[in-house]
Amino acid sequence: MRLASMLVTCMLASCAADDATSSPEPPGTPADPTANPDDPPDETPTRTVLLIPGTTITGDWFDTMAERLRRDGFEPVVYEPPDLLTGPLADGAAGIGQAIRDRIAATGESRIHVVAECNGGVATRYYLQVLGGSAHVDQVVTFVSAHHGTWEAPFGSLVVPSLADITPGSPFLETMDRAPFPAGLKLTSIYSCWDEFMIPYTTSRVDGATNVEFCDRVLTHFDGFSDPVVYERILATLRGNGDTAPTTY
């Protein structure tokens, strides 16, 4: 019952808001003033970032990250699932897909970025791999997500039904693992050796993704919402610099 108790407790907690120092440079690369004006223009950098919390986690947990993203030139939008991802995660994935399509229609962008926590990340990956949504996203970052399940889940599922979907070997996870990793999908999975809910912590690793491990820096399950180093790694990815950024911390 420890997982379910912690999840309910964290709904009432406040997300820490420690300041981070990052470059004020806007996303994307500034235009070269010497470029030939007859050359075709570069693709407009993606600015919209859809922020998706995990099961029972309310959208205000992203307040600190959203403020930082606005400061750094992005347009963050929080998507809080109506059921807080307590129901079947396949349904949650469909809802995430609709939220992504709605934002694309509202902004006129061809794709948007996604940053998703815990089960928000798992449901997002299901949308991308099983429901065919990869064409609608640019960079996708998940953090502390049980992509292959966690052995804490069976206890929590007695209170929160969606946790049955992240029990290792569940039909939901088997369906996702059988689905091919879409060509061109830019997925980054951030996880921690110190995560008290991801057992084993390696459950967050995804074949085909950029896997970023926090083991030398202590990072517990909910720290990623406000940790300045996690934010800087996410920022590097959203700016298109993830390929040269560290993968171990």
C-alpha positions in Angstrom: 0.0 0.0 0.0 3.1 2.3 0.3 2.9 3.4 -3.4 -0.8 4.3 -3.2 -0.3 6.1 0.1 2.6 8.1 -1.4 0.6 9.0 -4.5 -2.3 10.3 -2.5 0.0 12.3 -0.2 1.8 13.9 -3.1 -1.4 15.2 -4.5 -1.5 17.6 -1.5 2.2 18.5 -1.5 3.7 21.6 -3.1 6.3 21.2 -5.8 9.6 22.8 -4.8 10.6 25.9 -6.7 14.3 26.3 -6.5 15.8 28.6 -9.2 17.9 27.4 -12.0 20.4 29.2 -14.1 20.2 28.7 -17.8 21.0 30.5 -21.0 18.4 33.1 -22.0 18.9 32.2 -25.6 15.7 31.2 -27.4 15.1 27.8 -28.8 16.5 27.1 -32.2 19.5 28.7 -34.0 19.4 32.4 -34.9 19.2 33.2 -38.6 22.6 33.8 -40.3 22.6 37.4 -41.5 24.9 36.4 -44.4 22.5 33.8 -45.7 21.2 34.1 -49.2 17.6 35.5 -49.0 16.6 33.3 -52.0 17.5 30.1 -50.0 14.5 28.2 -48.6 13.9 29.2 -44.9 14.8 26.8 -42.2 12.0 24.9 -40.4 10.5 27.1 -37.7 11.6 25.7 -34.3 8.9 24.0 -32.2 7.8 26.2 -29.3 4.8 24.5 -27.8 5.7 22.0 -25.0 2.8 19.8 -23.7 3.5 18.9 -20.0 1.7 15.7 -18.8 1.7 14.7 -15.2 1.5 11.1 -13.9 -1.2 9.2 -12.1 -3.0 11.2 -9.3 -0.6 14.1 -10.0 -2.2 17.5 -10.6 -1.0 19.9 -13.2 0.4 22.4 -10.7 3.3 20.1 -10.1 4.6 21.5 -13.4 4.4 25.2 -12.3 8.2 25.5 -11.8 9.1 23.8 -15.0 6.5 25.8 -17.0 7.9 29.1 -15.6 11.4 28.1 -16.7 10.3 27.0 -20.1 8.6 30.4 -20.7 11.7 32.2 -19.6 13.7 30.1 -22.1 11.5 30.9 -25.1 9.0 28.1 -25.1 5.2 28.0 -24.8 4.3 25.4 -22.1 0.8 24.0 -21.9 -0.2 21.6 -19.1 -2.5 18.7 -20.0 -4.1 17.3 -16.9 -6.0 14.1 -17.8 -9.7 14.3 -16.6 -9.2 11.1 -14.5 -5.6 11.9 -13.5 -4.6 8.7 -15.3 -6.3 6.5 -12.7 -8.2 4.5 -15.3 -6.9 2.3 -18.1 -3.7 3.8 -19.5 -4.8 2.9 -23.1 -7.7 5.3 -22.5 -5.2 7.8 -21.1 -3.0 7.4 -24.2 -6.0 8.2 -26.5 -6.7 11.3 -24.4 -3.1 12.5 -24.7 -3.4 12.0 -28.5 -6.5 14.2 -28.6 -4.7 16.8 -26.5 -1.8 16.8 -28.9 -4.0 17.2 -31.9 -5.9 20.0 -30.2 -2.7 21.9 -29.5 -1.5 21.5 -33.1 -4.8 22.8 -34.4 -4.7 25.8 -32.0 -1.1 26.7 -32.7 -0.7 25.9 -36.4 2.5 24.0 -35.7 3.0 20.8 -37.5 4.3 19.1 -34.4 4.8 19.9 -30.7 7.2 18.8 -27.9 6.0 16.6 -25.0 7.4 16.3 -21.5 5.7 13.7 -19.4 6.2 12.4 -15.9 5.7 8.8 -14.6 2.5 7.2 -16.1 2.1 10.3 -18.2 5.3 9.1 -20.0 4.1 5.5 -20.2 0.7 6.5 -21.7 2.5 8.9 -24.1 4.8 6.1 -25.3 1.7 3.9 -25.9 0.2 6.7 -28.0 3.4 7.0 -30.0 4.1 3.3 -30.6 0.7 1.7 -30.5 -1.8 4.4 -31.6 0.5 5.8 -34.4 1.0 9.3 -33.0 4.7 9.8 -33.6 4.1 12.1 -36.6 2.6 14.7 -34.4 5.5 15.1 -32.0 9.0 16.7 -32.2 11.0 16.0 -29.1 9.5 13.7 -26.4 10.9 13.5 -22.9 9.7 11.1 -20.2 11.0 11.1 -16.7 10.7 8.5 -14.0 8.4 6.4 -16.2 7.9 2.6 -15.7 8.1 1.7 -19.3 8.5 -1.9 -18.5 6.5 -1.9 -15.2 7.5 -1.7 -11.6 7.1 -4.3 -8.8 5.6 -1.6 -6.6 2.5 -1.4 -8.9 0.6 -4.5 -7.8 0.2 -3.1 -4.3 -0.9 0.4 -5.5 -3.4 -1.2 -8.0 -5.6 -2.2 -5.1 -6.4 1.5 -4.7 -5.5 3.0 -8.2 -6.7 0.7 -11.0 -4.3 2.1 -13.7 -1.3 0.8 -11.7 -2.3 -2.7 -12.8 -1.2 -1.6 -16.3 2.4 -1.0 -15.1 2.6 -4.4 -13.3 5.5 -6.2 -15.1 4.1 -8.6 -17.8 0.7 -6.9 -18.0 -1.2 -7.1 -21.3 -0.9 -3.3 -21.7 2.9 -3.5 -21.4 3.1 -6.5 -23.7 1.1 -4.7 -26.4 3.4 -1.7 -26.1 6.6 -3.8 -26.1 5.5 -5.7 -29.3 4.9 -2.4 -31.2 7.9 -1.2 -33.3 9.7 1.9 -32.3 8.7 4.4 -34.9 11.3 5.6 -37.3 12.4 9.1 -36.6 10.9 9.3 -33.1 13.0 11.4 -30.9 12.4 10.0 -27.4 14.5 10.7 -24.3 13.9 8.8 -21.1 15.3 10.2 -17.9 15.5 8.0 -14.8 17.2 7.6 -11.5 18.9 4.9 -9.5 17.4 6.6 -6.4 13.8 6.3 -7.5 11.9 4.7 -4.7 9.0 3.5 -6.9 10.7 2.3 -10.1 11.8 -1.3 -9.2 14.1 -2.0 -10.9 15.1 1.5 -11.9 16.2 0.2 -15.3 12.5 -0.2 -16.2 12.7 3.3 -17.6 15.2 2.4 -20.3 13.7 2.2 -23.8 15.3 0.5 -26.8 15.7 3.1 -29.5 15.5 6.1 -27.2 18.1 8.3 -25.6 18.3 7.0 -22.0 19.6 9.5 -19.4 20.6 8.0 -16.1 20.9 9.9 -12.7 23.0 7.8 -10.3 25.8 10.0 -9.1 23.2 12.8 -8.4 20.5 11.8 -5.9 17.2 12.2 -7.6 14.1 10.7 -6.0 10.8 10.0 -7.8 9.3 13.5 -7.5 12.4 15.6 -7.7 12.4 15.8 -11.4 9.6 18.4 -11.5 11.9 21.1 -10.0 15.5 19.8 -10.0 17.6 22.3 -11.9 19.9 19.7 -13.5 17.0 17.6 -14.8 15.6 20.8 -16.3 18.8 21.8 -18.0 18.9 18.3 -19.6 15.3 18.6 -20.8 16.1 22.1 -22.1 19.1 20.8 -24.1 16.8 18.1 -25.7 14.1 20.6 -26.6 16.6 22.9 -28.2 17.8 20.0 -30.4 21.1 19.5 -28.5 20.2 16.2 -26.9 22.6 14.2 -29.0 25.6 16.0 -27.5 24.3 16.4 -24.0 25.4 13.9 -21.2 23.5 10.7 -20.7 24.9 10.0 -17.1 24.8 12.3 -14.1 
